[in-house]
Amino acid sequence: MDKSAKSTLKSLIWTVYFPSFLLAIGQGIMIPVLPLHARETMGANELMIGMVVAARHLGTMGFDIPAGVLISMFGLRKTMISGIVLFAIAAIGTALSPNLFLLIMCRLLAGVSYSFWSISRHSYIAINVPYSIRGRSLSFFGGVFRIGTIIGPLLGGVLAEYVNIRTPFFAQAVLAIITLIVVLITSRTISDENIKHEENSSVNNLRSTFLLHKRDFASIGLMAVALQFVRSAREFIIPVLGDDMGLRKDEIGFITTLSFSIDAMMFPIAGIVMDKYGRKWSGIPAFFLMGLSMMIVPFTSTYYMLTIVGLLAGMGNGVSSGLVLTIGSDLAPKKGPSKFLGFWRFITDSGHAVAPMGLGWVAASYTLGLASLLFSSIAGLGIIMLLLFVKEPSEK
């Protein structure tokens, strides 16, 4: 890696990586706690738990395209800050929600906040990072998020078990406030020159942006949806299956932390593989490992078997760290990428949004084991779509 590449990566530390790390801890805190909060505090069944988990992803998906437009109109800094403020409000609202309806509304707001934050960061990297190190920069971005989610689930599980099940959500809000302070200080030098390239016609150009890239959205985007679909499964399966098995909240939090730990350990490998050998060499092992983890869920009845499920899912997630972001950046136009990335994130986030509800519906109607097998088959379809649709830059 030359000096210019190293300098580019170093410049992302305080503007992108460290704030993302803090928010990742906040996101991770609620992973083992939110499904149990819905079940224990509000009496939710598997279908309603799926809706609660999916609400954040639905909020993100529903606001991805508007967020892309607003970023092009108001710039990166304002949208980053707005996203963090909304995240804090959603966390406090989640902690104080007296019923399922308000809980779901707060999780939808959390999704809106995430769309602001994620697309603004993604646009910043797409503009400022050259192709030669894009895989590493975005896998590192994904890795930083994963490291944060190592700490978060363990902290959330301990707080829920030994303090109160609502306490982790207040901790989320505190982390959001710290992140806001960091971003206010470090984002002063962010330039919006390329972002505001299309400010005057932001809404009018949405249709042309979609039509120009519709083939990519319908083919490569579908593969990315499948990947996000399978990735989301562990956020539902580990807490729900662990609770069904009678595990304590801190034990569920520990398994979740192990899953995210192996996930985080893989991100340097993912970046090198994507840059040196191509995007497919990251995606195929990911689909295989996550599909395998889903296949063994029907046979899981002990703490150690659930740990194996979590570790396999973590390896699959980790080896594809930054893959969806990298492919999106490869496809995005250099000038004014925010609207394209808004569409891209809308399409790919649909996998995150639909997956928990699909799992919850099948688990409530039939069994969790059947739901996991269906998700395993989606992983197999994902491999086929990856081979058919995704072309490496050297093949274009």
Secondary structure, DSSP 4 states (H G I P E B T S, - for coil): --HHHHHHHHHHIIIIIHHHHHHHHHHHHTTTTHHHHHHHHH---HHHHHHHHHHHHHHHHHHHHHHHHHHHHH-HHHHHHHHHHHHHHHHHHHHH--SHHHHHHHHHHHHHHHHHHHHHHHHHHHHHS-GGGHHHHHHHHHHHHHHHHHHHHHHHHHHHHHT-TTHHHHHHHHHHHHHHHHHHHHGGG---TTGGGGGGGTTTTHHHHHHHTHHHHHHHHHHHHHHHHHHTHHHHHHHHHHHHTT--HHHHHHHHHHHHHHHHHTHHHHHHHHHHT-SHHHHHHHHHHHHHHHHTGGG--SHHHHHHHHHHHHHHHHHTTTHHHHHHHHHS-SSS-HHHHHHHHHHHHHHHHHHHHHHHHHHHHS-HHHHHHHHHHHHHHHHHHHHHH---GGG-
